[in-house]
């Protein structure tokens, strides 16, 4: 069979610029308006959730810092066979009775007990210190642990006069992102020296009354 051959008819193609191009890049005005609206909705939902997560994380961190400090003080008291005290401190060098626990605290070997509140006397060694809490955190101690928590050599919590010490430290966030049922943690110190944490049912947004 003879191979097909060109019939002699010429085909003509006309090229129109732009006709063969792919989809144009960019968005229409309506698409942009829809995108902005969706972004606004996502921000309205996401930002409060993010702020709540940050505030909750700061509350947890601050609570853990206090619990760790108390655990260290009690452990050192037993290990050293000497009284070790945790007290509020604004300068990381001495105790204070002003302000609340959120300003910071120090842990020191309390070899010379004062008559009333804890005090760092000459020659007493500071074992550790903690800077002021951040992020709308406030901490208040109930009667008994308003200014300090002190552990005797047997690990029991005792006042400066030797009497048993017990009370509650409340760590609280005043951040508006947190509901009143989630804004506080209570750290209870028993006379035996045991430390435990709990979440109060509800506290006021201003906190931190115990």
C-alpha positions, 0 to 999 in steps of 0.5 A: 500500500502506497504511503500517504502523502501531503495533499498539498493543502497548507494549514494556516495558524494565527497566534493571538498573544495571550490566548495560549497563556495559563490562568492569570495570577492574583485575586479578584476584589471579592476573593480578597474581601472573603479572605480578609473576612475569614482571617478576621474570624480566625483572629477573633477565635485564635487570639483569645485562645492563645492569650489564655494558653500563655496565661495558664502556662505562666500560672503553672510555671510560677506554681511549680517554682514555688513548690520546687523552692519549698521542696529544696528547702525541706530537703536541705534542712533534713540533709544539713540537719539545720533550719532552712527558710524560704522568705519573700525578698525584693533584692535576693539578699534579704527577707522582707515583710512588704509586698507579696511573694510574686516579688521573689524569694530566697532560700537560706540556712537559718542558723540564727532565728530572729524573734519574729519574722525570718531574717538573713543574719551575718554569716547565714548562707543563701542557697538559692533565689528566685526573681520576680514573677512575670505576666500578671502573677500575684502570690499571697500567703495566708496567716502563718505563711504570710512572709516565710516558710521555715523547715526545721532539721526534721523536715517539719514546718516551724515558726521562728519560736519553734511552734508548728507552721502551716498555711496556704500560698495562693498563686494567681493570675489576673490576666483577663484571658483566664476564667475565674475557675482557672486563674489560681493554684493553692499550695498548702504547707502542713505542719509536717512539712508536706506540700500539696497543690490544688485548684480552688473552685473559683476566685475573683478576677482581682485575686488572690485572697486565700 
